[in-house]
């Protein structure tokens, strides 16, 4: 989880059995976006963010063919906390990290 993700999303996912690590818990809360994505890469963890700056970082890595574990992105104004929890749980429980390798996935998911 990026540093600006509401605690309610983290808590909701954990209540549903999803393994979540926040940047704060990892000691990475003050890292710039590029280093935060480097840290996620080192840990092999997909990063959830609502920060558009991370999208720019992902595009730069895609253009440079630099591997990263993937980003799941949600615009803060276009999704509710409940929808974030539902969509992230679905992705976590039905997908594999390789499914989003070097990609950006957007939620809310469309049915």
C-alpha positions in Angstrom: 0.0 0.0 0.0 1.2 3.4 -0.9 1.4 5.9 2.0 -1.8 7.8 1.2 -4.2 4.8 1.2 -6.9 5.1 3.8 -6.5 2.8 6.8 -10.0 1.5 6.2 -9.0 -0.1 3.0 -6.0 -1.8 4.6 -8.1 -3.0 7.5 -10.9 -4.2 5.3 -8.5 -6.2 3.2 -6.9 -7.8 6.2 -10.3 -8.7 7.6 -10.8 -10.6 4.4 -7.5 -12.5 4.7 -5.5 -10.5 2.2 -1.8 -10.1 2.9 -1.2 -6.4 3.0 2.0 -4.4 3.8 1.8 -0.6 4.0 4.7 1.7 3.2 4.5 2.9 6.8 4.9 -0.6 8.2 7.8 -1.3 5.9 9.6 1.9 6.9 9.2 3.3 3.4 6.7 6.0 4.1 9.1 8.8 3.2 10.6 7.3 0.1 10.1 9.1 -3.3 7.9 7.3 -5.7 10.8 5.8 -7.7 12.3 4.3 -4.5 8.9 3.1 -3.3 8.4 1.2 -6.5 12.0 -0.1 -6.2 11.2 -1.3 -2.7 8.0 -3.0 -3.9 10.1 -4.6 -6.7 12.6 -5.9 -4.2 9.8 -7.4 -2.1 8.0 -8.8 -5.1 4.8 -7.0 -4.1 2.3 -5.3 -6.3 1.8 -1.7 -5.2 -1.7 -0.2 -4.7 -1.8 3.6 -5.1 -4.0 6.5 -5.7 -1.1 8.8 -6.6 -0.9 9.8 -10.2 2.9 10.4 -9.9 3.3 6.6 -9.5 1.6 6.2 -12.9 4.3 8.4 -14.5 7.0 6.3 -12.8 5.3 3.1 -14.2 5.2 4.6 -17.7 8.9 5.5 -17.5 9.8 2.0 -16.5 7.7 0.5 -19.2 9.4 2.6 -21.8 12.8 1.7 -20.4 11.8 -2.0 -20.2 12.6 -1.9 -16.5 10.8 -4.6 -14.6 8.5 -3.7 -11.7 5.9 -5.8 -10.0 2.9 -3.9 -11.2 0.7 -1.1 -9.9 -3.0 -1.2 -9.1 -4.4 2.3 -9.4 -7.6 3.9 -8.3 -8.6 7.5 -8.7 -9.6 8.9 -5.3 -12.7 10.6 -6.5 -14.0 7.7 -8.7 -14.2 4.8 -6.3 -15.5 4.2 -2.8 -13.6 2.6 0.0 -15.9 -0.4 -0.2 -15.4 -0.8 -3.9 -11.6 -0.6 -3.4 -11.8 -3.4 -0.8 -14.0 -5.6 -3.0 -11.9 -5.1 -6.2 -8.5 -5.5 -4.4 -9.7 -8.6 -2.7 -10.9 -10.1 -6.0 -7.5 -9.3 -7.6 -5.5 -10.7 -4.7 -7.5 -13.9 -4.4 -8.0 -14.8 -8.1 -4.8 -13.5 -9.7 -1.1 -14.0 -9.5 1.5 -11.3 -9.2 2.8 -12.2 -12.6 -0.6 -11.2 -14.0 0.3 -7.5 -13.4 4.1 -7.6 -13.9 5.2 -4.4 -15.6 1.6 -3.2 -15.9 -0.8 -0.8 -14.4 -4.3 -2.1 -13.6 -7.1 0.2 -12.8 -10.0 -0.1 -10.4 -12.9 0.0 -10.1 -13.2 -3.1 -12.2 -15.8 -3.2 -14.8 -18.4 -6.0 -14.8 
